[in-house]
């Protein structure tokens, strides 16, 4: 595995970060990519909320709620990038564990790194899942001129949640492959284990919201 200098979402340009993602270092990897997708979704939510607050004059508009929604989206963007960098660090530990010489020490290191990686992905996915309500509100009540941006945000949020779900499942399975019984993995990490079902529900909600607004977002498909 090639040694490449570490990158972070804070200190790197988009070009530098994606070049590192395209490399063979494994850090950043797919989990960090899910964090960046979450940051993209949050950024678009903030933008749509801002335009909706200024242009939506309907009687059901709630400026105070929109201001709070936008604040949550801005905070989520920052959190998502931090979680992306934390996932990169977890990926580095994961890779280092697998490069140890085979034996009990390697197995223990793999188990610890796998649990840490699963927890990091679980946190990211839960934060992403919490954003579904706000994004649904924007899809239904936000500035209709920006519905295409909402759909892009839905896609980015779905990618973040799907990535978190897959990484949690894979990393917990890695603990079992390292010698710990499946039931023990579940009992020792109940919240992380249950997050997979939570992410399934969030993903299904996103699909339903996307389908509900598709006639507005892509009207030429319905001619």
Z-matrix of the N, CA and C atoms (Angstrom, degrees):
N
C 1 1.470
C 2 1.520 1 108.56
N 3 1.350 2 115.76 1 129.16
C 4 1.461 3 120.11 2 -177.27
C 5 1.524 4 110.93 3 -70.80
N 6 1.316 5 116.06 4 140.05
C 7 1.456 6 121.00 5 176.76
C 8 1.523 7 109.11 6 -87.26
N 9 1.308 8 117.67 7 120.53
C 10 1.451 9 122.74 8 179.02
C 11 1.518 10 108.40 9 -127.30
N 12 1.325 11 117.40 10 147.26
C 13 1.462 12 119.42 11 -179.33
C 14 1.524 13 110.42 12 -62.31
N 15 1.343 14 117.78 13 143.33
C 16 1.464 15 120.28 14 179.89
C 17 1.520 16 111.30 15 -66.73
N 18 1.324 17 115.38 16 149.37
C 19 1.456 18 120.56 17 176.43
C 20 1.524 19 108.03 18 -123.05
N 21 1.307 20 116.31 19 159.38
C 22 1.452 21 120.87 20 174.72
C 23 1.513 22 108.34 21 -134.94
N 24 1.314 23 116.03 22 157.30
C 25 1.461 24 119.34 23 179.10
C 26 1.521 25 111.43 24 -67.41
N 27 1.329 26 117.30 25 -25.58
C 28 1.464 27 121.17 26 -177.77
C 29 1.518 28 112.25 27 -79.04
N 30 1.339 29 115.49 28 -38.55
C 31 1.459 30 118.85 29 -171.82
C 32 1.527 31 113.64 30 -100.65
N 33 1.335 32 117.76 31 -0.34
C 34 1.460 33 120.93 32 -175.59
C 35 1.522 34 110.99 33 -115.04
N 36 1.323 35 115.33 34 151.00
C 37 1.462 36 119.19 35 169.52
C 38 1.527 37 108.19 36 -76.11
N 39 1.332 38 115.95 37 167.05
C 40 1.459 39 119.88 38 176.18
C 41 1.522 40 110.04 39 -58.83
N 42 1.336 41 116.57 40 -40.71
C 43 1.461 42 120.53 41 179.51
C 44 1.526 43 110.85 42 -61.86
N 45 1.324 44 117.07 43 -45.91
C 46 1.465 45 120.55 44 -179.12
C 47 1.520 46 111.45 45 -65.05
N 48 1.333 47 116.45 46 -42.32
C 49 1.464 48 119.30 47 -176.84
C 50 1.518 49 111.13 48 -67.78
N 51 1.327 50 117.02 49 -43.92
C 52 1.464 51 118.92 50 -179.44
C 53 1.528 52 111.42 51 -70.98
N 54 1.342 53 116.93 52 -28.39
C 55 1.464 54 118.54 53 174.51
C 56 1.521 55 110.21 54 -65.66
N 57 1.327 56 116.59 55 -40.24
C 58 1.462 57 120.03 56 176.63
C 59 1.528 58 110.88 57 -65.22
N 60 1.334 59 116.31 58 -39.26
C 61 1.458 60 120.26 59 177.92
C 62 1.520 61 110.85 60 -62.86
N 63 1.319 62 116.67 61 -33.13
C 64 1.463 63 121.35 62 -179.43
C 65 1.525 64 112.70 63 -78.37
N 66 1.324 65 116.79 64 -9.66
C 67 1.462 66 120.27 65 -177.32
C 68 1.515 67 113.32 66 -80.84
N 69 1.313 68 115.70 67 -167.82
C 70 1.462 69 121.69 68 -175.41
C 71 1.518 70 112.50 69 -113.50
N 72 1.320 71 116.15 70 21.75
C 73 1.456 72 119.80 71 -179.77
C 74 1.524 73 112.32 72 -83.73
N 75 1.329 74 116.99 73 -25.47
C 76 1.453 75 120.88 74 -179.82
C 77 1.518 76 113.99 75 82.86
N 78 1.324 77 116.48 76 -2.29
C 79 1.461 78 121.18 77 179.57
C 80 1.534 79 108.22 78 -143.82
N 81 1.336 80 118.64 79 106.25
C 82 1.459 81 127.58 80 8.98
C 83 1.515 82 112.87 81 -75.84
N 84 1.336 83 114.17 82 159.51
C 85 1.451 84 121.16 83 177.49
C 86 1.510 85 110.61 84 -132.17
N 87 1.324 86 115.71 85 -155.73
C 88 1.451 87 120.42 86 -175.58
C 89 1.512 88 113.80 87 -62.92
N 90 1.331 89 117.53 88 -35.94
C 91 1.460 90 119.89 89 178.63
C 92 1.513 91 112.04 90 -64.26
N 93 1.331 92 116.11 91 -42.77
C 94 1.467 93 119.71 92 176.46
C 95 1.524 94 110.37 93 -65.49
N 96 1.331 95 115.70 94 -36.20
C 97 1.457 96 119.52 95 175.91
C 98 1.520 97 111.55 96 -60.35
N 99 1.331 98 116.52 97 -38.28
C 100 1.460 99 120.48 98 176.91
C 101 1.531 100 110.25 99 -62.95
N 102 1.327 101 116.86 100 -37.76
C 103 1.454 102 120.47 101 177.07
C 104 1.516 103 112.14 102 -63.79
N 105 1.316 104 117.04 103 -40.72
C 106 1.464 105 120.32 104 178.49
C 107 1.530 106 110.22 105 -67.54
N 108 1.339 107 117.16 106 -38.28
C 109 1.461 108 119.63 107 176.06
C 110 1.529 109 110.76 108 -61.47
N 111 1.327 110 116.71 109 -38.83
C 112 1.459 111 120.16 110 176.79
C 113 1.527 112 110.57 111 -63.88
N 114 1.320 113 116.60 112 -40.29
C 115 1.464 114 120.27 113 178.26
C 116 1.530 115 110.99 114 -63.54
N 117 1.326 116 117.13 115 -37.40
C 118 1.464 117 120.74 116 177.36
C 119 1.526 118 110.16 117 -64.87
N 120 1.326 119 116.30 118 -44.91
C 121 1.464 120 119.94 119 178.51
C 122 1.525 121 110.70 120 -59.90
N 123 1.325 122 116.25 121 -45.08
C 124 1.468 123 120.10 122 -179.35
C 125 1.523 124 111.45 123 -64.40
N 126 1.312 125 117.14 124 -38.53
C 127 1.464 126 120.97 125 179.65
C 128 1.524 127 110.78 126 -63.81
N 129 1.316 128 117.06 127 -43.67
C 130 1.462 129 120.88 128 178.80
C 131 1.529 130 111.02 129 -66.26
N 132 1.333 131 116.91 130 -36.99
C 133 1.460 132 120.46 131 176.50
C 134 1.523 133 110.53 132 -61.12
N 135 1.312 134 116.27 133 -43.72
C 136 1.456 135 120.45 134 179.05
C 137 1.525 136 111.18 135 -61.74
N 138 1.323 137 115.69 136 -43.14
C 139 1.455 138 120.31 137 -179.61
C 140 1.522 139 111.40 138 -63.33
N 141 1.324 140 116.77 139 -48.58
C 142 1.465 141 120.69 140 -178.39
C 143 1.526 142 110.61 141 -63.42
N 144 1.320 143 116.94 142 -41.41
C 145 1.469 144 120.25 143 178.01
C 146 1.519 145 110.98 144 -61.28
N 147 1.328 146 116.89 145 -40.53
C 148 1.456 147 120.70 146 179.10
C 149 1.511 148 112.47 147 -62.78
N 150 1.319 149 117.22 148 -45.79
C 151 1.461 150 120.49 149 178.61
C 152 1.520 151 111.72 150 -69.33
N 153 1.311 152 117.16 151 -34.23
C 154 1.462 153 119.87 152 179.48
C 155 1.518 154 110.27 153 -66.19
N 156 1.309 155 117.20 154 -39.29
C 157 1.462 156 121.44 155 -179.24
C 158 1.521 157 110.94 156 -63.48
N 159 1.307 158 116.32 157 -34.32
C 160 1.465 159 119.13 158 -176.02
C 161 1.532 160 112.74 159 -86.57
N 162 1.352 161 117.54 160 -24.75
C 163 1.457 162 118.79 161 -171.04
C 164 1.512 163 114.33 162 -115.73
N 165 1.311 164 118.56 163 -17.06
C 166 1.462 165 120.20 164 -174.88
C 167 1.520 166 109.56 165 -85.97
N 168 1.335 167 117.40 166 106.81
C 169 1.443 168 120.68 167 -178.52
C 170 1.509 169 113.93 168 -102.19
N 171 1.318 170 117.35 169 12.45
C 172 1.457 171 119.80 170 -179.35
C 173 1.529 172 110.83 171 -67.30
N 174 1.327 173 115.28 172 156.68
C 175 1.459 174 119.93 173 -175.96
C 176 1.514 175 112.48 174 -67.33
N 177 1.338 176 117.05 175 -22.11
C 178 1.467 177 118.25 176 -178.13
C 179 1.521 178 112.27 177 -90.19
N 180 1.331 179 116.49 178 4.63
C 181 1.470 180 119.43 179 178.34
C 182 1.519 181 109.79 180 -71.34
N 183 1.339 182 115.71 181 141.24
C 184 1.457 183 121.09 182 -178.34
C 185 1.532 184 108.88 183 -126.09
N 186 1.343 185 118.40 184 87.41
C 187 1.472 186 121.68 185 -175.35
C 188 1.526 187 113.35 186 -54.69
N 189 1.352 188 117.17 187 -41.80
C 190 1.459 189 118.51 188 -178.83
C 191 1.520 190 110.93 189 -61.79
N 192 1.341 191 116.32 190 -43.68
C 193 1.455 192 120.29 191 179.11
C 194 1.520 193 111.12 192 -64.32
N 195 1.330 194 116.58 193 -38.11
C 196 1.457 195 119.98 194 178.78
C 197 1.518 196 110.97 195 -65.95
N 198 1.316 197 117.24 196 -37.55
C 199 1.460 198 120.68 197 177.29
C 200 1.522 199 110.14 198 -62.88
N 201 1.320 200 116.05 199 -42.04
C 202 1.468 201 120.30 200 177.72
C 203 1.513 202 110.85 201 -67.17
N 204 1.328 203 116.69 202 -40.51
C 205 1.464 204 120.56 203 178.09
C 206 1.524 205 110.28 204 -60.34
N 207 1.316 206 115.80 205 -44.35
C 208 1.463 207 118.99 206 -179.56
C 209 1.525 208 111.03 207 -64.97
N 210 1.323 209 116.82 208 -37.92
C 211 1.463 210 119.83 209 177.44
C 212 1.527 211 110.80 210 -63.66
N 213 1.333 212 116.28 211 -40.53
C 214 1.467 213 119.17 212 177.70
C 215 1.527 214 110.76 213 -63.61
N 216 1.326 215 115.79 214 -40.49
C 217 1.459 216 119.53 215 -179.51
C 218 1.524 217 111.21 216 -64.96
N 219 1.331 218 116.56 217 -41.55
C 220 1.472 219 119.42 218 178.49
C 221 1.522 220 111.28 219 -64.22
N 222 1.322 221 116.00 220 -41.41
C 223 1.465 222 119.83 221 178.04
C 224 1.529 223 110.63 222 -65.04
N 225 1.329 224 116.20 223 -39.20
C 226 1.462 225 120.11 224 179.69
C 227 1.517 226 111.12 225 -64.86
N 228 1.321 227 117.56 226 -37.62
C 229 1.472 228 119.82 227 177.69
C 230 1.521 229 110.75 228 -58.50
N 231 1.329 230 116.37 229 -46.01
C 232 1.459 231 119.95 230 -179.89
C 233 1.528 232 111.16 231 -65.51
N 234 1.328 233 115.46 232 -42.55
C 235 1.466 234 119.57 233 179.49
C 236 1.521 235 111.09 234 -63.36
N 237 1.324 236 116.31 235 -41.30
C 238 1.465 237 120.32 236 -178.07
C 239 1.525 238 111.66 237 -61.64
N 240 1.326 239 116.64 238 -40.99
C 241 1.464 240 119.26 239 179.35
C 242 1.523 241 111.08 240 -68.45
N 243 1.335 242 116.23 241 -37.13
C 244 1.468 243 118.78 242 176.16
C 245 1.530 244 110.53 243 -64.00
N 246 1.319 245 116.78 244 -42.68
C 247 1.461 246 120.47 245 179.11
C 248 1.525 247 111.27 246 -65.92
N 249 1.323 248 116.83 247 -33.45
C 250 1.464 249 119.92 248 175.97
C 251 1.525 250 110.57 249 -61.55
N 252 1.329 251 116.34 250 -43.57
C 253 1.465 252 119.88 251 179.25
C 254 1.530 253 111.40 252 -68.60
N 255 1.335 254 116.78 253 -36.57
C 256 1.462 255 119.63 254 176.93
C 257 1.522 256 110.58 255 -65.06
N 258 1.317 257 116.69 256 -37.21
C 259 1.458 258 119.61 257 177.40
C 260 1.527 259 110.97 258 -66.15
N 261 1.328 260 116.23 259 -36.59
C 262 1.467 261 119.29 260 176.75
C 263 1.522 262 110.64 261 -60.71
N 264 1.332 263 116.48 262 -41.65
C 265 1.465 264 120.17 263 178.11
C 266 1.523 265 110.50 264 -64.73
N 267 1.333 266 116.93 265 -40.62
C 268 1.457 267 120.23 266 178.17
C 269 1.521 268 110.79 267 -64.52
N 270 1.319 269 117.03 268 -36.67
C 271 1.466 270 120.86 269 178.07
C 272 1.525 271 111.05 270 -64.86
N 273 1.324 272 116.15 271 -38.20
C 274 1.462 273 119.73 272 178.03
C 275 1.522 274 110.88 273 -62.60
N 276 1.338 275 116.46 274 -43.08
C 277 1.463 276 120.48 275 178.45
C 278 1.516 277 111.14 276 -65.15
N 279 1.326 278 115.58 277 -37.75
C 280 1.461 279 121.29 278 178.92
C 281 1.534 280 109.85 279 -62.08
N 282 1.329 281 115.56 280 -47.52
C 283 1.459 282 119.53 281 179.92
C 284 1.516 283 112.16 282 -64.88
N 285 1.330 284 116.79 283 -40.18
C 286 1.470 285 119.98 284 179.27
C 287 1.522 286 111.19 285 -63.09
N 288 1.332 287 116.62 286 -37.25
C 289 1.466 288 120.26 287 179.62
C 290 1.514 289 110.99 288 -64.11
N 291 1.315 290 117.02 289 -42.28
C 292 1.460 291 120.51 290 -178.78
C 293 1.526 292 112.90 291 -70.12
N 294 1.321 293 117.09 292 -18.01
C 295 1.459 294 119.61 293 179.85
C 296 1.531 295 112.96 294 -92.08
N 297 1.321 296 116.91 295 1.90
C 298 1.461 297 119.57 296 173.38
C 299 1.524 298 110.07 297 -73.29
N 300 1.291 299 115.33 298 158.71
C 301 1.463 300 119.76 299 177.42
C 302 1.527 301 109.49 300 -66.60
N 303 1.327 302 116.22 301 139.50
C 304 1.456 303 120.53 302 -176.90
C 305 1.521 304 111.18 303 -58.41
N 306 1.340 305 114.77 304 137.36
C 307 1.451 306 120.62 305 -178.85
C 308 1.513 307 110.16 306 154.36
N 309 1.317 308 117.25 307 -176.58
C 310 1.480 309 121.01 308 -177.49
C 311 1.526 310 113.23 309 -58.91
N 312 1.334 311 117.34 310 -37.45
C 313 1.465 312 119.55 311 -179.57
C 314 1.526 313 110.91 312 -64.49
N 315 1.328 314 115.75 313 -42.05
C 316 1.463 315 120.10 314 178.35
C 317 1.523 316 110.52 315 -64.64
N 318 1.317 317 117.47 316 -44.00
C 319 1.470 318 120.60 317 -179.98
C 320 1.524 319 111.25 318 -60.44
N 321 1.324 320 115.76 319 -42.53
C 322 1.465 321 119.25 320 179.94
C 323 1.530 322 110.85 321 -65.55
N 324 1.333 323 116.01 322 -40.18
C 325 1.461 324 119.95 323 179.89
C 326 1.522 325 111.07 324 -66.81
N 327 1.322 326 117.15 325 -39.12
C 328 1.464 327 121.50 326 178.45
C 329 1.521 328 110.26 327 -64.81
N 330 1.341 329 116.47 328 -43.18
C 331 1.462 330 119.61 329 179.17
C 332 1.527 331 110.82 330 -61.59
N 333 1.331 332 117.23 331 -46.32
C 334 1.466 333 120.70 332 -178.88
C 335 1.527 334 111.30 333 -64.17
N 336 1.331 335 116.15 334 -44.33
C 337 1.462 336 119.59 335 -179.12
C 338 1.522 337 111.13 336 -67.07
N 339 1.319 338 117.29 337 -36.15
C 340 1.464 339 121.21 338 -179.83
C 341 1.515 340 110.81 339 -67.10
N 342 1.324 341 117.12 340 -42.13
C 343 1.459 342 120.48 341 178.36
C 344 1.528 343 110.26 342 -64.62
N 345 1.331 344 117.03 343 -43.71
C 346 1.467 345 120.15 344 179.06
C 347 1.526 346 110.74 345 -61.77
N 348 1.334 347 116.98 346 -41.68
C 349 1.457 348 120.86 347 179.95
C 350 1.524 349 110.91 348 -66.01
N 351 1.339 350 116.65 349 -41.08
C 352 1.465 351 120.45 350 178.77
C 353 1.523 352 110.53 351 -63.38
N 354 1.313 353 117.03 352 -41.41
C 355 1.470 354 120.27 353 179.43
C 356 1.521 355 111.09 354 -65.20
N 357 1.329 356 116.52 355 -40.21
C 358 1.464 357 119.85 356 178.90
C 359 1.527 358 110.77 357 -62.64
N 360 1.324 359 116.89 358 -42.88
C 361 1.462 360 120.54 359 179.34
C 362 1.520 361 111.35 360 -68.81
N 363 1.339 362 116.45 361 -34.66
C 364 1.459 363 120.00 362 178.44
C 365 1.524 364 111.20 363 -64.19
N 366 1.319 365 117.15 364 -42.90
C 367 1.460 366 120.98 365 178.21
C 368 1.527 367 110.33 366 -61.73
N 369 1.329 368 116.28 367 -45.50
C 370 1.457 369 120.88 368 -179.78
C 371 1.526 370 110.55 369 -60.92
N 372 1.328 371 116.23 370 -46.27
C 373 1.459 372 119.75 371 -178.81
C 374 1.511 373 113.10 372 -65.15
N 375 1.327 374 116.70 373 -36.39
C 376 1.462 375 119.52 374 178.28
C 377 1.525 376 111.08 375 -66.94
N 378 1.305 377 116.83 376 -40.28
C 379 1.467 378 118.76 377 177.33
C 380 1.525 379 110.39 378 -64.54
N 381 1.319 380 116.40 379 -39.09
C 382 1.460 381 119.93 380 177.56
C 383 1.523 382 111.03 381 -64.45
N 384 1.317 383 116.98 382 -41.84
C 385 1.459 384 121.07 383 -178.92
C 386 1.520 385 111.86 384 -64.39
N 387 1.325 386 116.31 385 -33.07
C 388 1.463 387 120.38 386 179.26
C 389 1.528 388 112.13 387 -66.61
N 390 1.324 389 117.09 388 -19.00
C 391 1.466 390 120.58 389 -177.29
C 392 1.521 391 112.68 390 -85.52
N 393 1.326 392 118.23 391 -8.22
C 394 1.459 393 120.30 392 -175.56
C 395 1.525 394 111.47 393 -62.44
N 396 1.327 395 117.82 394 -40.85
C 397 1.464 396 120.33 395 -179.43
C 398 1.531 397 111.56 396 -59.05
N 399 1.326 398 116.53 397 -47.29
C 400 1.463 399 120.00 398 -179.19
C 401 1.526 400 111.26 399 -64.53
N 402 1.318 401 116.46 400 -40.31
C 403 1.452 402 118.93 401 -178.88
C 404 1.530 403 111.01 402 -69.85
N 405 1.324 404 116.65 403 -33.87
C 406 1.460 405 119.42 404 175.38
C 407 1.530 406 109.94 405 -63.67
N 408 1.341 407 117.12 406 -41.80
C 409 1.462 408 119.97 407 179.06
C 410 1.526 409 110.33 408 -60.09
N 411 1.310 410 116.60 409 -43.95
C 412 1.462 411 120.24 410 179.39
C 413 1.525 412 111.08 411 -64.78
N 414 1.332 413 117.12 412 -36.64
C 415 1.460 414 120.14 413 178.91
C 416 1.522 415 111.38 414 -64.48
N 417 1.315 416 116.90 415 -35.39
C 418 1.465 417 121.35 416 -175.93
C 419 1.523 418 113.44 417 -90.97
N 420 1.358 419 116.94 418 -31.89
C 421 1.461 420 120.01 419 -171.29
C 422 1.528 421 114.20 420 -126.99
N 423 1.301 422 118.03 421 -5.55
C 424 1.454 423 120.00 422 -178.07
C 425 1.518 424 112.04 423 -73.12
N 426 1.310 425 115.74 424 178.24
C 427 1.464 426 121.79 425 179.20
C 428 1.527 427 109.37 426 -55.34
N 429 1.347 428 117.85 427 116.42
C 430 1.470 429 119.58 428 -175.70
C 431 1.524 430 113.59 429 -63.78
N 432 1.334 431 117.28 430 -21.90
C 433 1.466 432 119.78 431 178.83
C 434 1.527 433 111.88 432 -69.31
N 435 1.352 434 116.41 433 -15.61
C 436 1.465 435 120.30 434 -177.17
C 437 1.528 436 112.06 435 -109.94
N 438 1.326 437 117.69 436 21.78
C 439 1.459 438 119.86 437 -178.10
C 440 1.530 439 111.21 438 -62.83
N 441 1.336 440 117.28 439 -31.70
C 442 1.466 441 118.98 440 177.54
C 443 1.526 442 110.94 441 -64.15
N 444 1.333 443 116.70 442 -37.35
C 445 1.463 444 120.42 443 177.22
C 446 1.522 445 110.90 444 -66.91
N 447 1.334 446 116.11 445 -36.00
C 448 1.459 447 119.87 446 176.63
C 449 1.522 448 110.27 447 -62.78
N 450 1.333 449 116.93 448 -41.52
C 451 1.466 450 120.15 449 -179.43
C 452 1.526 451 110.75 450 -66.54
N 453 1.323 452 117.05 451 -37.89
C 454 1.472 453 118.98 452 175.07
C 455 1.526 454 109.72 453 -62.71
N 456 1.329 455 117.02 454 -40.91
C 457 1.465 456 120.47 455 177.31
C 458 1.520 457 111.06 456 -62.88
N 459 1.335 458 116.75 457 -40.35
C 460 1.461 459 120.09 458 176.98
C 461 1.524 460 110.66 459 -60.62
N 462 1.325 461 116.87 460 -42.06
C 463 1.461 462 120.38 461 178.79
C 464 1.520 463 112.04 462 -64.52
N 465 1.334 464 115.91 463 -41.27
C 466 1.465 465 119.81 464 179.17
C 467 1.523 466 110.84 465 -66.76
N 468 1.334 467 115.94 466 -41.21
C 469 1.463 468 119.65 467 179.21
C 470 1.521 469 110.37 468 -65.78
N 471 1.314 470 117.11 469 -39.33
C 472 1.467 471 120.43 470 177.26
C 473 1.518 472 110.96 471 -62.06
N 474 1.326 473 116.11 472 -42.43
C 475 1.464 474 119.90 473 178.93
C 476 1.525 475 110.95 474 -62.00
N 477 1.324 476 116.54 475 -40.97
C 478 1.468 477 120.21 476 179.38
C 479 1.525 478 110.86 477 -63.23
N 480 1.326 479 116.47 478 -44.83
C 481 1.460 480 120.19 479 -178.06
C 482 1.522 481 111.00 480 -69.65
N 483 1.318 482 116.91 481 -42.27
C 484 1.464 483 120.32 482 178.45
C 485 1.523 484 110.65 483 -63.09
N 486 1.331 485 116.62 484 -40.75
C 487 1.460 486 119.76 485 177.82
C 488 1.516 487 111.77 486 -63.40
N 489 1.330 488 116.15 487 -44.05
C 490 1.464 489 119.74 488 179.17
C 491 1.522 490 110.70 489 -62.65
N 492 1.331 491 116.79 490 -44.12
C 493 1.463 492 121.24 491 179.71
C 494 1.530 493 110.97 492 -58.50
N 495 1.316 494 116.12 493 -47.81
C 496 1.467 495 120.16 494 -178.17
C 497 1.515 496 111.48 495 -64.92
N 498 1.329 497 116.70 496 -42.82
C 499 1.460 498 119.74 497 -178.42
C 500 1.523 499 112.03 498 -67.16
N 501 1.341 500 117.27 499 -40.47
C 502 1.463 501 119.50 500 176.91
C 503 1.517 502 109.68 501 -59.58
N 504 1.324 503 116.49 502 -49.15
C 505 1.461 504 120.97 503 -177.84
C 506 1.526 505 111.55 504 -62.05
N 507 1.328 506 115.49 505 -45.11
C 508 1.467 507 119.31 506 -178.70
C 509 1.524 508 111.59 507 -65.29
N 510 1.328 509 116.06 508 -43.38
C 511 1.466 510 119.67 509 -176.61
C 512 1.528 511 111.62 510 -68.35
N 513 1.333 512 117.45 511 -38.22
C 514 1.466 513 119.06 512 176.15
C 515 1.527 514 110.75 513 -66.03
N 516 1.321 515 116.29 514 -37.06
C 517 1.464 516 119.22 515 176.48
C 518 1.525 517 110.89 516 -64.97
N 519 1.335 518 117.01 517 -32.45
C 520 1.464 519 120.46 518 178.33
C 521 1.521 520 111.17 519 -64.60
N 522 1.348 521 116.52 520 -33.07
C 523 1.466 522 119.91 521 176.22
C 524 1.516 523 109.75 522 -62.51
N 525 1.324 524 116.46 523 -42.42
C 526 1.464 525 120.39 524 178.23
C 527 1.520 526 111.07 525 -65.25
N 528 1.320 527 116.48 526 -40.81
C 529 1.462 528 119.58 527 179.67
C 530 1.521 529 111.47 528 -64.55
N 531 1.334 530 116.05 529 -25.13
C 532 1.464 531 120.08 530 179.21
C 533 1.527 532 112.00 531 -84.15
N 534 1.331 533 116.93 532 4.45
C 535 1.458 534 119.31 533 171.37
C 536 1.511 535 116.83 534 114.93
N 537 1.348 536 118.29 535 1.99
C 538 1.459 537 119.99 536 -179.51
C 539 1.526 538 109.53 537 -99.02
N 540 1.326 539 118.75 538 129.04
C 541 1.467 540 120.79 539 -178.79
C 542 1.528 541 111.88 540 -56.15
N 543 1.319 542 115.87 541 145.58
C 544 1.462 543 121.97 542 -177.36
C 545 1.532 544 111.51 543 -56.68
N 546 1.334 545 116.48 544 -42.98
C 547 1.459 546 120.64 545 -179.10
C 548 1.528 547 110.97 546 -63.21
N 549 1.323 548 116.43 547 -36.25
C 550 1.460 549 119.83 548 179.00
C 551 1.525 550 110.70 549 -69.10
N 552 1.321 551 116.40 550 -39.14
C 553 1.462 552 120.26 551 177.15
C 554 1.526 553 109.80 552 -59.40
N 555 1.326 554 116.01 553 -44.71
C 556 1.465 555 120.63 554 179.98
C 557 1.528 556 111.48 555 -64.46
N 558 1.321 557 116.81 556 -44.93
C 559 1.464 558 120.55 557 -176.47
C 560 1.527 559 112.04 558 -68.99
N 561 1.317 560 117.49 559 -31.13
C 562 1.460 561 121.13 560 -179.38
C 563 1.523 562 112.82 561 -82.64
N 564 1.331 563 116.40 562 -18.20
C 565 1.469 564 120.56 563 -177.34
C 566 1.527 565 110.09 564 -134.82
N 567 1.332 566 117.72 565 57.80
C 568 1.475 567 119.83 566 -172.46
C 569 1.524 568 113.91 567 -62.94
N 570 1.321 569 117.29 568 -41.20
C 571 1.464 570 119.37 569 -177.64
C 572 1.518 571 111.06 570 -68.20
N 573 1.320 572 115.91 571 -41.63
C 574 1.463 573 119.81 572 178.26
C 575 1.518 574 109.59 573 -65.21
N 576 1.324 575 116.77 574 -42.78
C 577 1.461 576 121.68 575 -179.62
C 578 1.532 577 110.53 576 -59.82
N 579 1.334 578 116.99 577 -44.53
C 580 1.467 579 120.82 578 -177.58
C 581 1.524 580 112.39 579 -71.02
N 582 1.309 581 117.15 580 -19.12
C 583 1.458 582 119.03 581 -176.34
C 584 1.526 583 112.14 582 -64.91
N 585 1.322 584 118.40 583 -24.95
C 586 1.464 585 120.52 584 -179.89
C 587 1.530 586 110.27 585 -60.71
N 588 1.334 587 117.05 586 -45.07
C 589 1.470 588 120.75 587 178.32
C 590 1.522 589 110.91 588 -65.86
N 591 1.328 590 117.23 589 -37.36
C 592 1.464 591 121.20 590 176.75
C 593 1.515 592 110.87 591 -60.25
N 594 1.320 593 115.99 592 -42.68
C 595 1.459 594 119.96 593 -178.96
C 596 1.527 595 111.13 594 -68.97
N 597 1.313 596 117.45 595 -34.14
C 598 1.466 597 120.14 596 175.35
C 599 1.522 598 110.66 597 -59.69
N 600 1.327 599 116.60 598 -44.42
C 601 1.463 600 120.52 599 -179.29
C 602 1.528 601 111.14 600 -66.06
N 603 1.325 602 116.53 601 -41.19
C 604 1.465 603 120.17 602 179.09
C 605 1.525 604 110.63 603 -63.88
N 606 1.306 605 116.77 604 -41.72
C 607 1.470 606 120.93 605 178.98
C 608 1.526 607 110.76 606 -62.71
N 609 1.332 608 116.52 607 -42.02
C 610 1.466 609 119.96 608 178.92
C 611 1.528 610 111.21 609 -64.32
N 612 1.337 611 117.36 610 -37.54
C 613 1.468 612 120.45 611 177.32
C 614 1.523 613 110.67 612 -63.91
N 615 1.308 614 116.89 613 -42.41
C 616 1.460 615 120.56 614 179.33
C 617 1.526 616 110.01 615 -61.54
N 618 1.315 617 116.80 616 -42.74
C 619 1.466 618 119.88 617 178.94
C 620 1.531 619 110.89 618 -61.63
N 621 1.339 620 116.76 619 -40.00
C 622 1.461 621 120.49 620 179.61
C 623 1.524 622 111.16 621 -67.09
N 624 1.333 623 117.47 622 -41.64
C 625 1.466 624 121.04 623 178.82
C 626 1.521 625 110.27 624 -63.79
N 627 1.334 626 116.22 625 -44.19
C 628 1.465 627 120.81 626 179.95
C 629 1.516 628 110.94 627 -60.85
N 630 1.323 629 116.75 628 -43.66
C 631 1.467 630 120.16 629 178.81
C 632 1.521 631 111.42 630 -64.38
N 633 1.334 632 116.88 631 -35.87
C 634 1.458 633 120.97 632 -177.22
C 635 1.524 634 112.94 633 -67.53
N 636 1.325 635 117.58 634 -28.05
C 637 1.470 636 119.90 635 -177.52
C 638 1.520 637 112.42 636 -106.89
N 639 1.318 638 117.72 637 4.84
C 640 1.463 639 119.97 638 -174.39
C 641 1.525 640 112.27 639 -62.71
N 642 1.332 641 117.55 640 -33.95
C 643 1.462 642 118.85 641 -179.32
C 644 1.518 643 112.09 642 -67.68
N 645 1.335 644 116.61 643 -24.11
C 646 1.466 645 120.66 644 176.67
C 647 1.517 646 111.67 645 -88.87
N 648 1.320 647 116.17 646 -34.79
C 649 1.468 648 120.27 647 -176.19
C 650 1.530 649 111.46 648 -78.35
N 651 1.318 650 116.96 649 -35.65
C 652 1.463 651 120.58 650 -177.31
C 653 1.526 652 109.59 651 -132.34
N 654 1.338 653 117.53 652 65.28
C 655 1.473 654 120.24 653 -173.04
C 656 1.518 655 114.20 654 -62.51
N 657 1.350 656 118.57 655 -28.38
C 658 1.461 657 119.06 656 -179.33
C 659 1.518 658 112.22 657 -66.25
N 660 1.329 659 117.32 658 -20.90
C 661 1.460 660 120.28 659 177.38
C 662 1.526 661 111.61 660 -71.54
N 663 1.333 662 116.46 661 -13.09
C 664 1.473 663 119.56 662 -173.46
C 665 1.528 664 111.50 663 -113.74
N 666 1.341 665 116.47 664 10.86
C 667 1.461 666 119.88 665 178.83
C 668 1.528 667 109.55 666 -74.48
